[in-house]
Amino acid sequence: MSVIRRVVFDTSSLVGAALKPGSVPHQALMLALARYLVCASVQTWLELDQVMQRDRFDRYLAQPARSGFVAVLRKCMVFFPVTPDDEAALQPPCRDAMDNKFLALALVCQADVLVSSDEDLLVLHPWRDIAVLRPADFILRAGVGAT
């Protein structure tokens, strides 16, 4: 088992963490923030910011709280520059091109794990020696002392 140092979260996992404190995605994010570098790019952060502004989430968490989550998370993440060329060069790319930003970030930051709740990413596990794990599986892997 490889040592975990850098982790990338996809938007679906971060939204789950924000909307349901105590949930498995929330636990995975808290664990990652406490023990590892949580990596982002401008592209991944902008997607999170845009998604969290959707009115459909109002019934779960008020807009100011969602904006606060995004702002706090931004301060906790380590940002890496990802270019359009980085995304275009992916081999193999994700079957959903919108998810390529997470794969490109994982390569650029040399992530050990990509945490995802998205089947389009999960089917790639492992992708170029990067584990692609559901939040629960990340917790299990990180919980066995892989620091």
N, C-alpha and C positions, 0 to 999 in steps of 0.2 A: 504494500500500500504506500502510495507516495505521500510526501509531507505536504500539508496544505499551508500556503502562504498568502495567496491572492485569490479572491473570489469575485465573480461577476454574478449579479442578479438580473434576471429579465424583468420586464415591466409587470407581467402578470403576478409574479411572486411578490414584488414590492407593493402592488396594489392590495393583494391579500393581506400582507403584513400591516398595512396602514388601516385597512377597514375593519380588521378583526384582531385587536390586541389579545395576546395570549394564544392565538392560533398557531398552527405549525409554521406557516410562512413567517409569522412574527417572531417566533422562537428562533427560527433559522437566521433571520436577519440580526437579531440581538446577539446570538452566538458569534456570527461572523464579525459584527462590529466590535465585539469584545476581544476577539482573538486574532483576527486576520486583517489584511488590507482589503477593503471593499472597493472595487474598482469601477469607474464609470468613464464615459466619454460625453462630450457635449451632446452627441446624438441620442444616447441612451437616456441622459438626464432630461433633455427636452421632451422626449416621448413620455416619460413619466409625468412631467409637469403638465403636459397637455391632457393626458388621460385623466389625471386627478382633478381636472377642472370640469369634467363631465357632470352634468346635472343629475344623471341617473344614480350617482353615488351619494346624493344628499340624504337619502333615507338611511344610509349606514353611518355617515360621518359628515358633519357640517363643513361647508367649503373652507372657512378659516382654519379649521383643524387639519384638513387635507393639505392646504397650502403650507401650514406650519410643518407638517411631516416632511414635505418635499424640501423646505428650506433647511430644516435641521439635518436631514439626510445629506443634502448637498455639502454641508460643512464637514460631515464625517467621511465622505468618500474621497478617494484619491483619483484625480482625473488624468486620463491619458489621451493624447491626440490620436484620433483615428481619421484617416483620410478616405475620400471616395475610392482611391486606388487600393487601399487596404481591403475595402469591402469587395471591390471588383475582382480581386485576385484570390478570393476564397476558393479552396478546393478541399472537399466538396462544399458547395454552398448549401444553405438551408432550402428546403422545398418551399418555404414561405420567405420570399426575398426581404420582407419587412423585418425578419429576424436576423438577417445577416449582420446588422450592426452589433449584435451581441457576440457573434462569432469573431468578427473583426476585432472587437475590443478584447476578447479573451486571448487572441493571438498577440496583439500589440502589448498588452500588460503582462503577458506570460502567466495567465491565470492557471491555477491548478484545478479549479472547479467553476462550472457555470451552473448556477441554481436556477431551475426553471419549472414552471407549471404548464408549459406549452408543449404539446405532443410533437409539434414540428421540430422543436429542438431536442426533446427527449429521445426521439428515435435515432439521433446521431451518436448517442453514448456508446463508447467514448469517441470523441471527435478530436483527432490529431493529438492524442495523448492527454486531452483535457476531459475530465469527468463531467458529464452532463447529468445532473441529479435533481430529483424532486426535492423540495425542502425537507421532507422527512428523512430521505436517504442522506442528505447532507448532514443533518443532525446526527444520524447514526455514525457516519464516517468521521465527523469531527469529534464526536463524543468518545471515541476510542483512543484519544490521546494523540491524534494526528495534528500536532501544532507546528 
